[in-house]
């Protein structure tokens, strides 16, 4: 029996789509990163879901943007590899949630020796501000730059997974601050889902499912004054299903 020697050249790698809800200038051009927009004074800002990318300096596909990742070592499992790649490649060491997303194994997904990628979804809270290398920046998920290989498809899968889990789990704890007002939490949900949700309905749903708990404190009034907003926290920070058949609908 003749063995196929090609199987021994297969490389296994991890890729992680790291998401964070961040402020972006309203008038930032499509494909432009937060790094390139830095220094400009925007007229307005709003929160959008962002993904962490680094720009390739070498062939193949030099100049395109990639998800952080790399080869699986012989002495590590996939979870450890994903966390190591984030720390070494883009200096992100604290991820509040990390889960395996899917396996991408098309024979021609990258040129050269065959690579099988185990993709991950990672979430960083609103208040985190990791110090990134010069070749790395946050990009709007809704307006990605030219992506390397199949990395754009990985981002799409990760976005869909996150949107689904926001409806039926408490995964929003990994995107939000430890303490927050409902208006802040609503902005996070709107950014991650990609559509508008009603604040009152969101509060009612999350309270009924025991996802959030009032702290008894209130936030400082804004410039417009008005009634101080109540401050909430998450009931727990372990992922759990809250309603397996639920879906958060867009605001009518």
C-alpha positions in Angstrom: 0.0 0.0 0.0 1.4 3.4 -1.0 0.8 6.2 1.4 -0.1 9.7 0.3 2.9 11.8 1.4 0.9 15.0 1.0 -0.8 14.4 4.3 2.5 14.9 6.1 2.9 18.4 4.8 -0.4 19.7 6.2 0.0 22.6 8.6 -2.6 23.2 11.4 -3.0 26.8 12.5 -5.3 28.8 14.8 -7.0 32.0 13.8 -8.9 34.3 16.1 -11.5 37.0 15.2 -11.2 39.3 18.2 -14.2 41.7 18.5 -14.6 44.8 20.6 -17.2 47.6 20.5 -15.4 50.8 19.8 -16.0 54.4 18.9 -15.5 55.3 15.2 -15.8 58.6 13.5 -19.1 58.8 11.6 -17.3 60.0 8.5 -14.5 57.4 8.5 -14.1 56.0 4.9 -14.8 52.4 4.3 -11.7 50.2 4.9 -9.9 52.8 6.9 -8.7 51.7 10.4 -8.8 53.4 13.7 -5.0 53.8 13.5 -5.1 55.7 10.2 -8.0 57.9 11.4 -6.2 58.7 14.6 -5.3 62.4 14.9 -8.3 63.6 13.0 -11.0 65.4 14.9 -14.4 63.8 13.8 -17.6 65.8 13.9 -19.4 62.9 15.5 -18.6 59.4 16.8 -20.6 56.3 17.3 -20.0 52.8 18.5 -19.5 49.9 16.1 -18.3 46.3 16.3 -14.6 46.2 15.4 -12.2 43.3 14.6 -8.5 43.2 15.3 -6.3 42.8 12.1 -2.7 43.0 11.2 -1.3 44.0 7.9 0.9 41.5 6.0 4.4 42.9 5.1 5.5 39.8 3.0 4.2 37.7 0.2 1.8 36.1 -0.4 -0.9 38.8 -0.5 1.4 41.5 0.9 -0.5 44.5 2.1 -3.8 42.7 2.9 -5.2 42.3 6.4 -5.1 39.1 8.4 -6.6 37.8 11.6 -4.0 37.0 14.3 -2.9 33.4 14.3 -0.2 30.9 13.4 1.0 27.4 13.5 -0.1 25.0 16.3 2.9 23.8 18.2 3.5 20.2 19.1 3.3 20.9 22.9 0.1 22.9 23.0 -3.6 22.4 22.4 -5.7 24.7 20.2 -7.0 27.0 22.9 -3.4 27.6 24.2 -2.2 28.2 20.7 -4.9 30.8 20.1 -4.1 32.7 23.3 -0.3 32.5 22.6 -0.8 33.9 19.1 -2.8 36.8 20.4 -0.1 37.6 23.0 2.8 37.2 20.7 1.5 38.6 17.4 -0.7 41.5 18.5 0.0 41.8 22.3 -3.5 41.1 23.4 -3.3 39.1 26.6 -6.7 39.5 28.2 -9.7 38.2 26.4 -12.9 37.9 28.4 -14.3 35.2 26.2 -12.7 32.7 23.8 -14.5 29.9 22.0 -13.8 27.7 19.0 -15.8 28.8 16.0 -15.2 26.4 13.1 -12.6 24.6 11.0 -11.6 25.9 7.6 -10.0 23.2 5.5 -10.5 23.9 1.8 -7.4 22.5 0.1 -6.7 25.8 -1.8 -7.5 28.2 1.0 -3.9 29.4 1.1 -1.1 29.0 -1.5 1.7 26.6 -0.8 1.6 23.7 1.7 -1.9 22.8 2.8 -3.1 24.7 5.9 -6.1 23.7 8.1 -7.3 26.6 10.3 -9.2 26.2 13.6 -10.9 29.5 13.9 -11.9 31.2 17.2 -14.1 34.0 18.4 -12.6 36.2 21.0 -14.3 39.1 22.9 -12.6 42.1 24.6 -14.7 44.5 26.8 -15.5 48.1 26.0 -13.1 49.5 28.6 -10.0 47.5 27.5 -7.4 49.4 25.5 -4.6 47.0 24.5 -1.3 48.5 23.3 -1.1 47.3 19.7 2.0 46.9 17.4 2.4 49.4 14.5 1.1 46.9 12.0 -2.1 46.1 13.9 -5.3 48.0 14.3 -9.1 47.8 14.9 -11.3 47.8 11.8 -15.1 48.1 11.4 -16.6 44.7 10.8 -19.2 46.5 8.6 -16.5 47.9 6.3 -13.5 45.5 6.2 -10.4 46.3 4.2 -8.9 43.9 1.7 -8.6 40.7 3.6 -6.0 37.9 3.3 -7.0 34.5 2.0 -10.3 33.4 3.6 -10.0 35.6 6.7 -13.0 37.7 5.6 -15.2 34.6 5.7 -13.9 33.8 9.2 -15.0 37.2 10.3 -18.4 36.7 8.8 -18.8 33.4 10.7 -17.7 35.0 13.9 -20.1 37.9 13.6 -23.0 35.6 13.0 -22.0 33.4 16.0 -21.8 36.5 18.2 -25.2 37.9 17.0 -26.9 34.5 17.6 -25.4 34.1 21.1 -26.4 37.6 22.1 -30.0 36.5 21.8 -29.9 33.3 23.7 -27.0 33.5 26.2 -25.4 36.1 28.5 -22.3 36.5 26.3 -22.6 40.3 26.4 -20.7 40.2 29.7 -17.5 39.8 27.7 -18.2 43.0 25.7 -19.4 45.4 28.4 -17.8 47.1 31.4 -18.2 45.6 34.8 -20.7 48.4 35.7 -22.9 50.1 33.1 -26.1 52.0 32.4 -28.7 50.5 30.1 -28.0 53.1 27.5 -24.4 51.9 27.3 -25.4 48.3 27.2 -28.0 49.0 24.4 -25.2 50.7 22.3 -23.1 47.5 22.7 -26.0 45.3 21.6 -26.8 47.5 18.7 -23.2 47.6 17.5 -22.8 43.8 17.9 -26.1 42.9 16.3 -26.0 45.4 13.5 -29.4 46.8 14.2 -31.3 48.9 16.7 -32.9 47.5 19.8 -35.2 49.1 22.3 -33.6 50.0 25.7 -36.7 49.3 27.7 -37.3 46.0 26.1 -33.7 45.0 26.4 -33.7 45.8 30.2 -36.9 43.8 30.7 -35.6 40.8 28.8 -32.2 40.7 30.5 -33.7 41.3 34.0 -36.3 38.5 33.5 -33.5 36.1 32.4 -31.4 37.2 35.4 -28.5 38.3 33.2 -28.2 41.8 34.8 -28.7 43.1 38.4 -29.1 46.7 39.6 -26.2 47.9 41.8 -28.3 50.5 43.6 -26.0 53.3 42.2 -26.7 55.9 39.7 -24.5 57.5 37.0 -23.6 61.1 37.0 -26.0 63.2 35.0 -25.0 64.1 31.4 -24.6 67.5 29.9 -28.3 67.6 29.2 -29.2 66.9 32.8 -32.3 64.8 33.5 -32.9 61.9 35.8 -29.7 60.0 36.8 -29.5 56.6 35.1 -29.4 53.4 37.2 -26.2 51.4 37.1 -26.2 47.7 36.5 -23.8 44.8 36.6 -23.9 41.2 35.2 -25.2 38.5 37.5 -22.3 36.3 36.5 -19.4 36.1 34.0 -19.7 32.5 33.0 -21.3 31.8 29.7 -24.7 30.2 30.0 -27.8 29.7 27.9 -30.6 32.0 29.1 -33.4 31.1 26.6 -32.5 28.7 23.8 -35.3 29.8 21.6 -35.0 33.6 22.1 -34.2 36.2 19.4 -33.6 39.9 20.0 -35.7 41.7 17.4 -34.9 45.0 15.8 -36.7 48.0 17.2 -39.9 48.7 15.2 
